[in-house]
């Protein structure tokens, strides 16, 4: 499978996945796939309708929540709801996994109990640097973002 990087026991992120990755995710025990990548962002990427059809056939839940870097703040609540409302473990993907990680960090800061430093450490362990997002995460934690 495309490299999947755990952020929590219930959520891993990955770069763009393929049909084979969806099959491998199902075999590995994932129960939900979240696609944070807009269709047509890059030639040749797996489109959301094909991915959803295959995921559903394999018994997975599939959520299409496309975001771009500018639209991440507007989608934090929706991503948090996906994490709450869909069975885990969850595999979220975008082009590189960065948008998914930022969404998770912001959702966790706004709605969770994990300390900001722990959010940043977990993202770093997965290969994503959220150090520049410290002020945003703190503002979300205080409910001021």
C-alpha positions in Angstrom: 0.0 0.0 0.0 1.0 3.6 -0.5 2.9 4.6 2.6 0.3 5.2 5.3 1.4 7.2 8.3 -0.4 6.8 11.6 -1.4 10.0 13.5 -3.5 8.2 16.1 -4.7 4.7 16.8 -7.8 5.5 14.7 -6.4 7.7 11.9 -3.6 7.3 9.4 -2.8 9.6 6.4 -1.4 8.8 3.0 -0.4 10.3 -0.3 -2.7 9.6 -3.3 -4.0 6.1 -3.2 -4.7 3.6 -6.1 -7.3 0.9 -6.5 -4.8 -1.6 -5.2 -4.2 0.6 -2.2 -8.0 0.5 -1.4 -7.9 -3.3 -1.6 -4.9 -3.4 0.7 -6.5 -0.9 3.1 -9.6 -3.2 3.4 -7.4 -6.2 3.9 -5.4 -4.3 6.6 -8.5 -3.6 8.6 -9.3 0.0 7.7 -13.0 0.7 7.8 -13.3 4.2 6.3 -11.4 6.0 3.6 -11.5 9.8 3.5 -10.5 11.4 0.2 -9.3 15.0 0.8 -8.1 15.5 -2.7 -10.2 17.3 -5.4 -10.9 15.3 -8.5 -8.8 16.3 -11.5 -6.1 17.9 -9.4 -3.4 15.9 -11.3 -3.7 13.8 -14.5 -4.1 10.1 -13.8 -5.1 10.3 -10.2 -7.9 7.9 -9.1 -11.2 9.8 -9.2 -13.6 9.8 -6.3 -16.4 8.0 -8.0 -14.3 5.0 -8.9 -12.7 4.9 -5.5 -16.0 5.1 -3.7 -17.5 2.3 -5.8 -14.5 0.0 -5.1 -14.4 0.9 -1.4 -18.1 0.3 -1.0 -17.8 -3.1 -2.8 -15.1 -4.0 -0.3 -17.3 -3.0 2.7 -15.5 0.2 3.5 -17.2 3.6 4.1 -16.0 6.3 1.8 -16.1 10.0 2.4 -15.2 12.6 -0.3 -14.2 15.8 1.4 -12.1 17.7 -1.2 -9.9 20.5 0.2 -7.3 22.8 -1.1 -4.8 24.7 1.1 -7.0 27.9 1.1 -10.2 25.9 2.0 -8.7 23.9 4.9 -10.0 26.2 7.6 -13.6 26.1 6.2 -13.5 22.2 6.3 -12.1 21.6 9.8 -15.5 21.0 11.4 -16.6 18.7 8.6 -13.3 16.7 9.0 -13.8 16.5 12.8 -17.4 15.2 12.2 -16.1 12.5 9.8 -13.6 11.3 12.4 -16.4 11.2 15.0 -19.2 9.7 12.8 -17.4 7.0 10.8 -15.9 3.8 12.0 -12.2 3.4 12.4 -9.5 2.9 11.7 -9.7 5.6 9.1 -7.3 6.2 6.2 -7.3 9.8 4.9 -5.4 10.8 1.8 -4.6 13.7 -0.4 -1.7 14.3 -2.8 1.0 14.0 -0.1 -0.9 13.6 3.2 -0.1 17.1 4.2 -3.7 18.5 3.9 -5.1 15.6 5.8 -2.6 16.1 8.6 -3.3 19.9 8.8 -7.0 19.1 8.9 -6.5 16.6 11.7 -4.3 18.9 13.6 -6.8 21.8 13.4 -9.7 19.5 14.2 -7.9 18.1 17.2 -6.9 21.6 18.4 -10.5 22.8 18.0 -12.4 19.8 19.3 -10.0 17.5 21.1 -8.1 17.2 24.3 -4.6 16.5 22.9 -2.1 19.2 23.8 -0.9 21.3 20.8 2.7 20.1 21.4 1.5 16.4 21.1 -0.4 17.2 17.9 2.9 18.7 16.4 5.0 15.7 17.7 2.6 13.2 16.1 2.5 15.0 12.8 6.3 15.2 12.9 6.6 11.4 13.5 4.4 10.9 10.5 6.7 13.2 8.4 4.7 16.3 8.5 5.8 19.6 10.0 3.1 21.5 11.8 5.5 23.8 13.7 4.4 26.8 11.6 0.8 26.2 12.6 1.3 26.6 16.3 -0.5 30.0 16.6 -3.4 28.8 14.5 -3.7 25.6 16.6 -3.6 27.7 19.8 -6.3 30.0 18.5 -8.5 27.1 17.5 -7.9 25.6 21.0 -9.1 28.8 22.6 -12.1 29.0 20.1 -10.8 32.2 18.5 -10.1 31.0 15.0 
